Amino acid sequence: MKEGKLRGLAMNGPTRLPAFPDVPTFKEVGYPDMQFLNWIGVVAPAKTPADILDKLSAGLIKTATSPQVRAKLEQSGFRVIANTREEFASLIRKDVVVWRDMVKNTGFQV
Protein backbone atom coordinates (compact mmCIF):
# COMPACT_ATOMS: atom_id res chain seq x y z
CA MET A 1 0.00 0.00 0.00
CA LYS A 2 2.80 2.40 0.80
CA GLU A 3 4.22 1.83 -2.70
CA GLY A 4 0.84 2.53 -4.29
CA LYS A 5 0.45 -1.00 -5.66
CA LEU A 6 -2.49 -1.79 -3.38
CA ARG A 7 -5.32 0.33 -2.08
CA GLY A 8 -6.65 -0.25 1.42
CA LEU A 9 -10.43 -0.32 1.46
CA ALA A 10 -11.03 -0.67 5.18
CA MET A 11 -9.09 -1.40 8.34
CA ASN A 12 -10.11 -3.84 11.00
CA GLY A 13 -10.24 -2.47 14.53
CA PRO A 14 -11.79 0.41 16.42
CA THR A 15 -9.47 3.15 15.09
CA ARG A 16 -7.24 3.86 12.12
CA LEU A 17 -3.69 2.66 12.38
CA PRO A 18 -0.88 5.22 12.47
CA ALA A 19 0.95 3.25 9.77
CA PHE A 20 -2.05 3.62 7.42
CA PRO A 21 -3.80 6.87 8.37
CA ASP A 22 -5.64 7.15 5.04
CA VAL A 23 -7.33 3.76 5.34
CA PRO A 24 -10.73 4.10 7.04
CA THR A 25 -12.10 1.62 9.55
CA PHE A 26 -14.97 -0.69 8.66
CA LYS A 27 -17.18 1.44 10.90
CA GLU A 28 -16.27 4.55 8.92
CA VAL A 29 -17.31 2.92 5.63
CA GLY A 30 -20.67 1.76 6.95
CA TYR A 31 -20.01 -1.57 8.65
CA PRO A 32 -20.10 -0.76 12.38
CA ASP A 33 -20.40 -4.39 13.48
CA MET A 34 -17.48 -5.64 11.38
CA GLN A 35 -14.90 -6.36 14.07
CA PHE A 36 -12.63 -9.36 13.58
CA LEU A 37 -9.61 -8.55 15.64
CA ASN A 38 -6.56 -10.72 15.49
CA TRP A 39 -3.98 -10.86 18.21
CA ILE A 40 -0.61 -12.25 19.05
CA GLY A 41 0.08 -13.50 22.53
CA VAL A 42 2.31 -15.73 24.56
CA VAL A 43 1.01 -18.72 26.49
CA ALA A 44 2.71 -21.15 28.83
CA PRO A 45 2.01 -24.72 29.95
CA ALA A 46 -1.00 -25.01 32.28
CA LYS A 47 0.96 -25.84 35.43
CA THR A 48 3.57 -23.08 35.11
CA PRO A 49 4.07 -21.51 38.58
CA ALA A 50 2.43 -18.10 39.09
CA ASP A 51 5.71 -16.39 39.99
CA ILE A 52 7.23 -17.44 36.67
CA LEU A 53 4.11 -16.31 34.80
CA ASP A 54 4.27 -12.96 36.60
CA LYS A 55 7.93 -12.46 35.62
CA LEU A 56 7.25 -13.46 32.03
CA SER A 57 4.22 -11.18 31.82
CA ALA A 58 6.06 -8.20 33.31
CA GLY A 59 8.97 -8.67 30.91
CA LEU A 60 6.71 -8.97 27.88
CA ILE A 61 4.71 -5.88 28.84
CA LYS A 62 7.90 -3.90 29.46
CA THR A 63 9.32 -4.97 26.11
CA ALA A 64 6.15 -4.43 24.07
CA THR A 65 5.58 -0.97 25.51
CA SER A 66 9.16 0.23 25.22
CA PRO A 67 9.35 3.16 22.80
CA GLN A 68 11.61 1.33 20.31
CA VAL A 69 9.59 -1.88 20.14
CA ARG A 70 6.23 -0.08 20.13
CA ALA A 71 7.36 2.19 17.27
CA LYS A 72 8.61 -0.76 15.22
CA LEU A 73 5.41 -2.73 15.75
CA GLU A 74 3.20 0.26 14.92
CA GLN A 75 5.22 0.98 11.76
CA SER A 76 4.45 -2.59 10.72
CA GLY A 77 0.72 -2.05 11.19
CA PHE A 78 0.28 -3.56 14.64
CA ARG A 79 -1.69 -1.97 17.45
CA VAL A 80 0.17 -2.60 20.72
CA ILE A 81 -2.06 -3.61 23.62
CA ALA A 82 -0.03 -5.05 26.47
CA ASN A 83 -2.69 -6.92 28.44
CA THR A 84 -2.30 -8.49 31.84
CA ARG A 85 -2.50 -12.27 32.05
CA GLU A 86 -6.10 -12.02 33.26
CA GLU A 87 -7.12 -9.64 30.45
CA PHE A 88 -5.54 -11.91 27.84
CA ALA A 89 -7.27 -15.00 29.26
CA SER A 90 -10.58 -13.12 29.16
CA LEU A 91 -9.97 -12.12 25.54
CA ILE A 92 -9.31 -15.73 24.57
CA ARG A 93 -12.49 -16.91 26.34
CA LYS A 94 -14.58 -14.24 24.55
CA ASP A 95 -13.07 -15.06 21.17
CA VAL A 96 -13.80 -18.76 21.60
CA VAL A 97 -17.49 -17.92 22.16
CA VAL A 98 -17.64 -15.47 19.23
CA TRP A 99 -16.04 -17.84 16.74
CA ARG A 100 -17.90 -20.90 18.03
CA ASP A 101 -21.21 -19.07 17.59
CA MET A 102 -20.21 -17.77 14.18
CA VAL A 103 -19.36 -21.25 12.95
CA LYS A 104 -22.58 -22.62 14.39
CA ASN A 105 -24.76 -19.81 12.96
CA THR A 106 -23.28 -20.04 9.46
CA GLY A 107 -23.38 -23.82 9.30
CA PHE A 108 -19.71 -23.85 8.32
CA GLN A 109 -18.12 -27.29 8.27
CA VAL A 110 -14.54 -28.33 7.82
C-alpha contacts under 8 A as a table, 3 or more apart, distances in Angstrom:
res1	aa1	res2	aa2	distance
1	M	4	G	5.05
1	M	5	K	5.76
1	M	6	L	4.57
1	M	7	R	5.72
1	M	8	G	6.80
2	K	5	K	7.67
2	K	6	L	7.94
3	E	6	L	7.66
4	G	7	R	6.90
8	G	11	M	7.43
8	G	23	V	5.65
9	L	23	V	6.43
9	L	24	P	7.12
10	A	23	V	5.77
10	A	24	P	5.13
10	A	25	T	5.05
10	A	26	F	5.26
10	A	29	V	7.24
11	M	16	R	6.73
11	M	17	L	7.87
11	M	23	V	6.22
11	M	24	P	5.89
11	M	25	T	4.44
11	M	26	F	5.93
12	N	25	T	5.99
12	N	26	F	6.24
12	N	34	M	7.60
12	N	35	Q	6.22
12	N	36	F	6.59
12	N	37	L	6.63
13	G	16	R	7.40
13	G	25	T	6.70
13	G	26	F	7.74
13	G	35	Q	6.09
13	G	36	F	7.36
13	G	37	L	6.22
14	P	25	T	6.97
14	P	27	K	7.78
14	P	35	Q	7.81
15	T	25	T	6.32
16	R	20	F	7.01
16	R	21	P	5.91
16	R	22	D	7.97
16	R	23	V	6.77
16	R	24	P	6.16
16	R	25	T	5.93
17	L	20	F	5.31
17	L	21	P	5.81
17	L	23	V	7.99
17	L	74	E	7.73
17	L	77	G	6.55
17	L	78	F	7.72
17	L	79	R	7.15
18	P	21	P	5.29
18	P	74	E	6.88
18	P	75	Q	7.47
18	P	77	G	7.55
19	A	74	E	6.37
19	A	75	Q	5.23
19	A	76	S	6.87
19	A	77	G	5.49
20	F	23	V	5.67
20	F	77	G	7.35
21	P	24	P	7.58
24	P	27	K	7.98
24	P	28	E	5.87
24	P	29	V	6.83
25	T	28	E	5.13
25	T	29	V	6.65
26	F	29	V	5.26
26	F	30	G	6.44
26	F	31	Y	5.12
26	F	32	P	6.33
26	F	34	M	6.18
26	F	35	Q	7.83
27	K	30	G	5.29
27	K	31	Y	4.71
27	K	32	P	3.94
27	K	33	D	7.14
27	K	34	M	7.10
28	E	31	Y	7.18
28	E	32	P	7.40
31	Y	34	M	5.52
32	P	35	Q	7.82
41	G	88	F	7.89
44	A	48	T	6.63
44	A	53	L	7.82
45	P	48	T	5.64
48	T	52	I	6.90
48	T	53	L	6.80
49	P	52	I	5.50
49	P	53	L	6.43
50	A	53	L	4.94
50	A	54	D	6.00
51	D	54	D	5.03
51	D	55	K	6.29
52	I	55	K	5.14
52	I	56	L	6.11
53	L	56	L	5.07
53	L	57	S	5.93
54	D	57	S	5.10
54	D	58	A	6.06
55	K	58	A	5.19
55	K	59	G	6.13
56	L	59	G	5.21
56	L	60	L	6.14
57	S	60	L	5.16
57	S	61	I	6.11
57	S	84	T	7.06
57	S	85	R	6.82
58	A	61	I	5.22
58	A	62	K	6.06
59	G	62	K	5.10
59	G	63	T	6.08
60	L	63	T	5.09
60	L	64	A	5.95
60	L	82	A	7.92
61	I	64	A	5.19
61	I	65	T	5.99
61	I	82	A	5.37
61	I	83	N	7.48
62	K	65	T	5.44
62	K	66	S	6.05
63	T	66	S	5.27
63	T	69	V	6.72
64	A	69	V	5.82
64	A	70	R	5.87
64	A	80	V	7.09
64	A	82	A	6.66
65	T	69	V	6.77
65	T	70	R	5.49
65	T	80	V	7.40
65	T	82	A	7.00
66	S	69	V	5.52
66	S	70	R	5.88
67	P	70	R	5.22
67	P	71	A	5.95
68	Q	71	A	5.29
68	Q	72	K	6.27
69	V	72	K	5.14
69	V	73	L	6.13
70	R	73	L	5.19
70	R	74	E	6.04
70	R	80	V	6.59
71	A	74	E	5.15
71	A	75	Q	6.04
72	K	75	Q	5.15
72	K	76	S	6.40
73	L	76	S	5.12
73	L	77	G	6.58
73	L	78	F	5.31
73	L	79	R	7.34
73	L	80	V	7.22
74	E	77	G	5.03
74	E	78	F	4.81
74	E	79	R	5.94
74	E	80	V	7.14
75	Q	78	F	7.30
83	N	86	E	7.80
83	N	87	E	5.57
83	N	88	F	5.78
84	T	87	E	5.15
84	T	88	F	6.18
85	R	88	F	5.21
85	R	89	A	6.17
86	E	89	A	5.12
86	E	90	S	6.18
87	E	90	S	5.08
87	E	91	L	6.19
88	F	91	L	4.99
88	F	92	I	6.29
89	A	92	I	5.17
89	A	93	R	6.28
90	S	93	R	5.10
90	S	94	K	6.20
91	L	94	K	5.17
91	L	95	D	6.11
92	I	95	D	5.11
92	I	96	V	6.17
93	R	96	V	5.25
93	R	97	V	6.60
94	K	97	V	5.27
94	K	98	V	6.27
95	D	98	V	4.99
95	D	99	W	6.01
96	V	99	W	5.43
96	V	100	R	5.84
97	V	100	R	5.11
97	V	101	D	6.00
98	V	101	D	5.33
98	V	102	M	6.11
99	W	102	M	4.90
99	W	103	V	6.09
100	R	103	V	5.30
100	R	104	K	6.17
101	D	104	K	4.97
101	D	105	N	5.88
102	M	105	N	5.14
102	M	106	T	6.07
103	V	106	T	5.38
103	V	107	G	6.01
103	V	108	F	5.32
103	V	109	Q	7.74
104	K	107	G	5.29
104	K	108	F	6.83
105	N	108	F	7.97
